[in-house]
C-alpha cells in the first residue's frame, strides 16, 4: 500500500517525464490490482470464519434471547 501511495504522490507532483509517468502509472495499476486481490482474499477468509461461527450456533442456543 505504501508503494502505491508513493506512486500516486510522484504522479501528482507533475515532476516526471511523460515516459516515467507512464511507467509509474503501469506500476500503480499493478499495485492497485495486487491490493484489490489481497482485500478480496481477506474478505473471503473473514466470511468463511463468520460462516463457520454461525454454523456452530445451534437454533436452541438462540431461544430465549
N, C-alpha and C positions, 0 to 999 in steps of 0.2 A: 504494500500500500504506500509506503514511503517513497518507493521508486516512482510510482505513478504520480504522486504529488510533486515530486521533483521535475518530472517531465512536463507536467501542467505548468509549473512555475516558469520553466525555461521557455515554453511556447508562449505563455502570456507576456513574457518580458519583451518579446519582439526583437531581441538582440541576435537571433540565429539567422543564418543564411537560409534561403529557400530550400536548398538541398538538405541542410542539417535539420530544418524544421520538419521536412517530410520524413526523415529518418526517425526523429523523435516522435512524430505523430504515429508512425507504424509501431514503434516500441510501446507507446501509450495504449494503442488499441490492443496489442498483445497482452500487456499487463492488465488492462481492464477485463479482458476475457478470462484471464487466469483468476483474477479476483472474483469475478462472477461465478466461475466454476467452483471455487473454494466456498463461496457463500451458499451456492446450491447444495453442495455436498454437506455442509454443516446443517443446513435446514432439513435435509433428508435424515441425517443422523438424529437430530432433535425429534423429528416426527416419529421415527422408529422407537425412540426411547419413550416418548409420550404414549404411543400406541400400546407398547408393552406394559406400561404402568396402568393404563386404563383397563387392559385385559386382566390384570392381577386383582382388580377390584370386583368382587362378586356383587350381584344385584342386592343380595341380602345385607351386604355391608352398608348399603346406602339407605336402607329402610330406617325410618325414624330420624332422618337428618333434615 
